[in-house]
Amino acid sequence: MEVQGRIKLIGDTQTFGNNGFRKREIVVTTEEQYPQHIMVEFVQDKTDLLNNYQVGQQVKISINLRGREWVNPQGETKYFNSIQGWRIEALQGEGANGDLPPVPPMEAFEPAGDLNEDEHDDLPF
């Protein structure tokens, strides 16, 4: 699965326990009608993948959904979900898939001059 969006936040690497478990979180805001702020965690050696990215950058993150079961001291079973990233890549805007050539800026085009209503229709039908 994948999540695409703009980086809103990149957390610091956190270390837990005696075995040195490492985790780093990133929040990506999707760009859709109702934007979502999705938190993705990178663990162990994958935390270093975030070093080359900055807030505001467009990215695509490959993810796995993880689920855990935990029984609390009162004997109640609780379930937790997490989104774990394993690859991240920068996107170059809307033409990021490489299918479209880059478009020159609007200033590179001249405005249309003297259009005559009678002469503008050159369609063959």
C-alpha positions as CSV (number, residue, x, y, z in Angstrom):
1,M,0.0,0.0,0.0
2,E,1.0,3.6,-0.5
3,V,0.3,7.0,1.0
4,Q,0.9,10.2,-1.0
5,G,1.0,13.7,0.3
6,R,2.9,16.7,1.6
7,I,5.2,16.3,4.7
8,K,3.7,18.2,7.6
9,L,6.1,17.0,10.3
10,I,9.2,14.8,10.8
11,G,9.9,13.7,14.3
12,D,13.2,12.9,15.9
13,T,14.4,9.4,16.3
14,Q,13.3,7.8,19.6
15,T,15.1,4.9,21.3
16,F,13.3,2.5,23.6
17,G,14.3,-0.3,26.0
18,N,17.7,-1.9,26.6
19,N,17.8,-3.5,23.1
20,G,17.9,0.0,21.4
21,F,14.6,-0.2,19.5
22,R,14.4,2.9,17.3
23,K,11.3,4.6,15.9
24,R,10.8,7.8,14.0
25,E,7.4,9.3,13.0
26,I,6.4,11.4,10.0
27,V,3.1,13.1,9.3
28,V,1.9,13.4,5.7
29,T,-1.1,15.5,4.7
30,T,-3.0,14.0,1.7
31,E,-4.2,16.4,-1.0
32,E,-7.8,15.5,-1.6
33,Q,-11.2,17.1,-1.0
34,Y,-11.0,16.3,2.7
35,P,-7.2,16.2,3.5
36,Q,-6.1,13.6,6.1
37,H,-3.1,13.9,8.4
38,I,-1.6,10.4,8.3
39,M,1.1,9.5,10.8
40,V,3.5,6.8,9.6
41,E,6.3,5.3,11.7
42,F,9.6,4.1,10.5
43,V,11.5,1.6,12.7
44,Q,15.0,0.4,13.3
45,D,17.3,1.0,10.3
46,K,14.4,2.5,8.3
47,T,14.5,5.6,10.5
48,D,17.5,6.9,8.5
49,L,15.4,7.0,5.3
50,L,13.8,10.2,6.6
51,N,17.1,12.1,6.8
52,N,16.9,13.4,3.2
53,Y,13.4,14.8,3.4
54,Q,12.0,18.2,4.6
55,V,8.7,19.6,5.7
56,G,6.6,20.7,2.7
57,Q,8.0,18.1,0.3
58,Q,5.7,15.9,-1.8
59,V,6.3,12.2,-1.1
60,K,5.0,8.7,-1.7
61,I,5.5,6.3,1.2
62,S,5.2,2.5,0.9
63,I,3.5,1.2,4.0
64,N,2.4,-1.9,5.8
65,L,-0.6,-2.0,8.3
66,R,0.3,-3.6,11.6
67,G,-2.0,-4.9,14.3
68,R,-1.3,-6.0,17.9
69,E,-3.3,-7.6,20.7
70,W,-2.5,-6.7,24.3
71,V,-4.1,-7.9,27.5
72,N,-4.0,-5.3,30.2
73,P,-3.5,-6.0,34.0
74,Q,-7.3,-6.2,34.5
75,G,-7.5,-9.0,31.9
76,E,-9.2,-6.9,29.2
77,T,-8.0,-7.5,25.6
78,K,-7.1,-4.4,23.6
79,Y,-6.1,-4.0,20.0
80,F,-3.8,-1.5,18.4
81,N,-3.1,-0.6,14.8
82,S,0.0,1.1,13.3
83,I,1.1,2.3,9.9
84,Q,4.7,1.3,9.3
85,G,6.7,2.8,6.4
86,W,9.4,0.9,4.6
87,R,10.2,3.1,1.6
88,I,9.8,6.8,0.8
89,E,10.4,8.7,-2.4
90,A,10.0,12.3,-3.4
91,L,7.4,13.4,-5.9
92,Q,8.0,16.3,-8.3
93,G,4.4,17.7,-8.3
94,E,1.6,16.5,-10.5
95,G,3.8,15.3,-13.4
96,A,5.9,13.2,-11.0
97,N,5.1,9.9,-12.7
98,G,7.2,11.0,-15.7
99,D,4.4,10.6,-18.2
100,L,4.1,14.4,-19.0
101,P,6.8,16.8,-20.1
102,P,7.3,19.9,-17.9
103,V,5.1,22.9,-18.8
104,P,6.8,26.3,-19.3
105,P,5.7,29.0,-16.9
106,M,2.8,31.2,-17.9
107,E,5.1,34.2,-18.6
108,A,6.7,32.2,-21.5
109,F,3.5,32.5,-23.6
110,E,2.4,35.6,-25.5
111,P,-1.2,36.8,-25.2
112,A,-3.4,36.3,-28.2
113,G,-3.7,39.5,-30.2
114,D,-6.6,40.9,-32.4
115,L,-8.9,38.0,-32.7
116,N,-11.6,38.6,-35.3
117,E,-14.9,36.7,-34.6
118,D,-15.3,35.9,-38.3
119,E,-11.8,34.5,-38.9
120,H,-11.2,32.4,-35.7
121,D,-13.2,29.3,-36.9
122,D,-10.8,27.2,-39.0
123,L,-12.4,23.8,-38.1
124,P,-13.1,21.6,-41.2
125,F,-16.7,20.7,-40.0
